[in-house]
């Protein structure tokens, strides 16, 4: 797992509607990593504390490719994203 992939996965989750700080923390604890959360089966996500079926659906629809593009665009402009 490349660090850039984990950053893109984290950014994808952070950009997901309904995933705030508490749900992000729950996802990371339950799945072990942001990539783990994106790759987890739907029912596994539903078992995470504080994660509704709607939130699990939103996680399954998260797009790490789009997040990677946004991170690259920010980097191209000289921004540094902290994770």
N, C-alpha and C positions, 0 to 999 in steps of 0.2 A: 504494500500500500504506500503510495507516494504521498508526501506531505501535502502537495498541491491538490491531490484528489480529496484528501480529508478536509482541506480548507474549502474546496468547492462544495463538498457535501454539507459541511457546516453552514456555509452561506446559503445553500438551497433551503435548508431547514429554517434558517433565520428569516428568509424571505417568504416562507409559507404562511398564508393567512391562518390565524388561530394558534400558531406556535410562538408563544412568548417565552419568557425566561423560565417559568415553572415547568411548562411542558417540555422545553428543550432539556432542562436538567433531568426530568423524568425519562425522556427518550435516551439520553446519553448513559444514564445509569442502567436502564433496562437493556439497551442494545450494545453497550460497550464503546461505541464510537458513532460519529455521524454517518459514516459509510454503512455501518451495521444497521442503523435506523432506516436508511433508504433501501437496504437490501432485505430487511426483515419481512416475513410474511404478514399479511394483514391481521390475522388473528393474534399473532404475537404482539403486534403493536397495540391492539385493543386491550391486551392484558397489562399494559404499562399503567402505572398509577396516574390518574388524572387525565388520561388520554381517551377522549370519546371516539366513537366510530367515525364521526365526521372529521375529527382531527386526524385519525389514522388514514382516512381516505385522502385527506390533503397531503399527508406525508408521502403516500404512494404516488401522488401526482407531482411531487416536487421534481424539479429539473436541475440536476447538478451541472449539466452542460451549459445551461443559460447562466447559472451562477458563475461558472468558470469564465465565461465570456465577459460578464460584468466585472469580475475581479481583474481580468486582464486589461479591460478598458480603464479601470481605475489606476492600475499600475502604469499604463501608458501615459496617463496624465500626471504621473508623479506621486500618486497617493500610495500610502502604505496602510493596508488593512491589518488590524490587530485581532488575533483570535486567542 
